[in-house]
Amino acid sequence: MFSLNKLSPSITDMIRFDHSHVLVTFHQYTATSRPKVKKALAETICTALEIHATLEEEVFYPVIRNLNGQEPTIQKSVPEHNEMRRIIAELRAADPTTRRHDELMNELMRDVMHHVADEETVLLPEAERMLGKDKLDELGAEMTRRRMQLVAPKAGSIAKNTAVGFSGSTTAIVAGLAGAVVAAKLFSRRHANARHA
């Protein structure tokens, strides 16, 4: 049996990786892409952002609030997530052949980039200053466990949307499919071990 504490990156590294993944996916989206590709990229981004926001709200933000609840960046983080969720709902309902779909994607990208900049210049460095490596790793493992629970039911659609959205990038397809498969296997293995314990 493996230990997630040893395999997982620290929570701050994991958050940075999520940010990078979403920004790379945003950059694949163009107004001239085929509607099917636009829809797949939008769904990939929306799902990744929803999972990321849930992970931060459940695992990371409570710790940061205990360290410094008066920090303005932490106070506005959940309202920014809620605004992001509003845009995501509208984006999912939008027809990818319309200009509105492109406008919503651009609005979402602007908001996310602002949010990422705040977290990476304020919250993550503060967490790294105030928490020791062991605590950061422990929180990373907790976030990994919760991520597997959130990803497992969506692994098939995540893999499909990644394949369609990144149809011009073989590396991205392989990485997306492999990530979804590994997450699903780890999640099912964890549940199997729990049943036999």
C-alpha positions in Angstrom: 0.0 0.0 0.0 1.3 3.5 -0.9 1.2 6.6 1.2 -0.3 9.7 -0.4 1.8 11.8 2.0 4.9 10.6 0.2 3.5 10.7 -3.3 1.5 14.0 -3.2 3.1 17.4 -4.0 2.7 20.0 -1.3 -0.6 21.9 -1.3 0.9 25.0 -2.6 2.6 23.2 -5.5 -0.6 21.4 -6.3 -2.5 24.8 -6.4 0.2 26.2 -8.7 -0.1 23.2 -11.0 -3.9 23.6 -11.2 -3.4 27.2 -12.1 -0.9 26.3 -14.9 -3.2 23.6 -16.3 -6.2 25.9 -16.6 -4.1 28.7 -18.1 -2.6 26.4 -20.7 -6.1 25.2 -21.6 -7.3 28.8 -21.9 -4.6 29.4 -24.4 -5.8 26.5 -26.6 -9.1 28.3 -27.0 -9.5 30.6 -30.0 -12.5 32.3 -31.6 -11.7 30.5 -34.8 -11.7 27.0 -33.3 -14.4 24.5 -34.4 -17.5 24.7 -32.2 -16.9 21.1 -31.0 -13.4 22.0 -29.9 -14.6 25.2 -28.2 -17.2 23.3 -26.2 -14.7 20.6 -25.2 -12.1 23.2 -24.1 -14.8 25.2 -22.2 -16.0 22.0 -20.4 -12.4 21.0 -19.6 -11.8 24.5 -18.1 -15.1 24.6 -16.2 -14.7 21.2 -14.7 -11.1 21.9 -13.7 -12.1 25.2 -12.1 -15.0 23.7 -10.2 -12.9 21.0 -8.8 -10.1 23.4 -7.9 -12.4 25.9 -6.2 -14.0 23.1 -4.1 -10.5 21.8 -3.1 -9.4 25.3 -2.1 -12.6 26.0 -0.2 -12.6 22.7 1.7 -8.8 22.2 2.3 -6.7 25.3 1.8 -8.8 28.4 2.7 -9.8 27.2 6.2 -6.0 26.8 7.0 -5.3 30.3 5.6 -8.2 31.8 7.6 -6.7 30.4 10.8 -3.3 31.9 10.0 -4.6 35.3 9.0 -8.3 35.7 8.5 -8.1 39.4 8.0 -6.0 39.1 4.8 -8.1 40.9 2.1 -7.1 38.3 -0.5 -8.7 35.4 1.5 -11.8 37.5 2.3 -12.5 38.0 -1.4 -11.6 34.5 -2.6 -14.9 32.7 -2.0 -16.9 35.6 -3.6 -14.6 35.4 -6.6 -15.2 31.6 -6.8 -19.0 32.3 -6.7 -18.7 34.8 -9.5 -16.6 32.2 -11.5 -19.4 29.6 -10.9 -22.0 32.1 -12.3 -19.9 32.6 -15.5 -19.4 28.9 -15.8 -23.1 28.2 -15.7 -23.7 30.8 -18.4 -20.8 29.5 -20.5 -22.1 25.9 -20.3 -25.5 27.1 -21.5 -24.1 29.2 -24.4 -23.9 27.9 -27.9 -20.3 27.6 -29.0 -21.1 28.9 -32.4 -22.1 32.3 -31.0 -20.0 35.3 -30.1 -21.4 35.2 -26.6 -19.6 31.9 -25.9 -16.3 33.6 -26.8 -17.1 36.6 -24.7 -17.9 34.5 -21.7 -14.7 32.5 -22.1 -12.7 35.8 -22.2 -14.5 37.1 -19.1 -13.8 33.8 -17.3 -10.1 33.9 -18.3 -9.8 37.6 -17.1 -11.3 36.8 -13.7 -9.3 33.6 -13.3 -6.0 35.3 -14.2 -6.7 38.0 -11.6 -7.6 35.5 -9.0 -4.5 33.4 -9.8 -2.2 36.4 -9.5 -3.6 37.2 -6.0 -3.2 33.7 -4.8 0.3 33.2 -6.2 1.7 36.5 -5.0 -0.1 36.6 -1.6 -1.7 33.5 -0.3 0.7 30.8 -1.4 3.9 32.6 -0.3 2.1 33.3 3.1 1.2 29.7 3.5 4.8 28.6 2.7 6.2 31.1 5.2 3.8 30.2 8.0 3.4 26.4 7.6 6.2 23.9 7.7 7.0 21.5 4.9 5.4 18.6 6.8 2.1 20.5 7.1 2.2 21.6 3.5 2.8 18.0 2.4 0.0 16.7 4.8 -2.4 19.2 3.2 -1.3 18.2 -0.2 -2.1 14.6 0.6 -5.5 15.6 1.9 -6.2 17.6 -1.2 -5.1 14.7 -3.4 -7.6 12.3 -1.6 -10.4 14.8 -2.0 -9.5 15.4 -5.7 -9.7 11.7 -6.4 -13.2 11.7 -4.9 -14.3 14.6 -7.1 -12.6 13.4 -10.3 -13.5 9.7 -10.2 -17.2 10.1 -11.3 -16.1 12.5 -14.1 -13.0 10.7 -15.4 -14.6 9.6 -18.6 -15.9 13.0 -19.6 -12.6 14.7 -18.5 -10.7 12.3 -20.8 -13.1 12.8 -23.7 -13.1 16.6 -23.5 -9.3 16.7 -23.2 -9.0 14.5 -26.3 -11.4 16.7 -28.3 -10.2 20.0 -26.9 -6.5 19.3 -27.4 -7.0 17.5 -30.7 -3.9 19.1 -32.2 -1.7 18.3 -29.2 -0.7 14.6 -28.8 1.2 15.3 -25.6 -1.9 17.0 -24.0 -4.2 14.1 -25.0 -1.9 11.5 -23.6 -1.4 13.5 -20.4 -5.1 14.1 -19.9 -6.1 10.5 -20.6 -3.4 9.2 -18.4 -4.3 11.6 -15.5 -7.9 10.6 -15.7 -7.2 6.9 -15.7 -4.7 7.1 -12.9 -7.1 9.2 -10.7 -9.9 6.7 -11.3 -7.7 3.7 -10.5 -6.3 5.3 -7.3 -9.8 6.2 -6.2 -11.1 2.7 -6.8 -8.1 1.0 -5.2 -8.5 3.2 -2.1 -12.1 2.2 -1.8 -11.3 -1.5 -2.3 -8.6 -1.2 0.5 -11.1 0.5 2.8 -13.6 -2.3 2.3 -11.1 -5.0 3.1 -9.7 -3.1 6.1 
